[in-house]
Amino acid sequence: MWSSGHYREAVSAPARAVNAFTQTKVDRRDVSETNLSRRFSPWMRPRRASRGCG
């Protein structure tokens, strides 16, 4: 798809596949993509604010 110039589809198709895989893995079809990532992906969880040096 990328080589034929269908850039949007080339990016969105794998994103939809990852979303579908994650929904299946956690058995949650009722959660949107963003909320799914926030709830079930450790790298997307909010971090505590760190204190600056000094």
Secondary structure, 3 states (H helix, E strand, C coil): CCCCCCHHHHHHHHHHHHHHHHHHHHCCCCCCHHHHHHHHCHHHCCCCCCCCCC
